[in-house]
Amino acid sequence: MPTTLHAPLIGCPRPLSTIPPVTPFGGQYADHRDRVAADRAGRTGGSGQSATRSLRAQLAGLDLAEPARALRGILFDLPHVVADAPKTLTEKGVMDRVDCLGGDFFESVPGGADSYLLSFVIHDWPDDAARRILGNIAAASGSGARLMMIEFVVPPGDTPHMSKMIDQTALGMLAGRERPEEDWRELLTSAGFTGIGVLPTGTPLSVIHATVR
């Protein structure tokens, strides 16, 4: 079964302003979507260039697929983002093992995968929106499917950490937030996951993993 790789990854621009306004979160977080999209497009030089860099940053992770030729993946993002994916996937030599699908994760995500990977996705959203995304993954995948997220985990107390600086930015400008471990566990449990664990990486990022109940 394939692994689903969700495209808005690793500090890359999120084309959030294109989420259809009929989505229940469309009106409530319209300003948030525009701020995130503008901020990240500004960091990467505009929408076309930023989409390419998004894919390059993400697909660096697909290097792990090269020694595991049996691995197949689904690259899922908004349609105009995945439209640019085949060129980069071909350059990486994995196009024959990746299907590119466009959609909106507030509506649904591709089903049938045994693992789902998200990097720097959930921290962009408040709890209600994040729970909807995660709930859609749980519903699409079925019991036993694995979820892996690359995110910040805010350490307790006054320990200096990059996540705390970014959380202050989110507090002033965006609707998302960085979360301590207990909040990640509560969020994932409420969205239908169990077996939750956090793996430090030796960097400010952690790998948060869980299994669909």
Sequence and secondary structure as in RCSB ss.txt:
>XXXX:A:sequence
MPTTLHAPLIGCPRPLSTIPPVTPFGGQYADHRDRVAADRAGRTGGSGQSATRSLRAQLAGLDLAEPARALRGIL
FDLPHVVADAPKTLTEKGVMDRVDCLGGDFFESVPGGADSYLLSFVIHDWPDDAARRILGNIAAASGSGARLMMI
EFVVPPGDTPHMSKMIDQTALGMLAGRERPEEDWRELLTSAGFTGIGVLPTGTPLSVIHATVR
>XXXX:A:secstr
  EEEESS TT    GGGS TTSHHHHHTHHHHHHHHHHHHHHHTSHHHHHHHHHHHHHGGGGGGTT TT  EEE
EE HHHHTTHHHHHHHHT GGGEEEEE  TTT    S SEEEEES GGGS HHHHHHHHHHHHHHH TT EEEEE
EEEE STT   HHHHHHHHHHHH S   EEHHHHHHHHHHTTEEEEEEEE SSSEEEEEEEE 
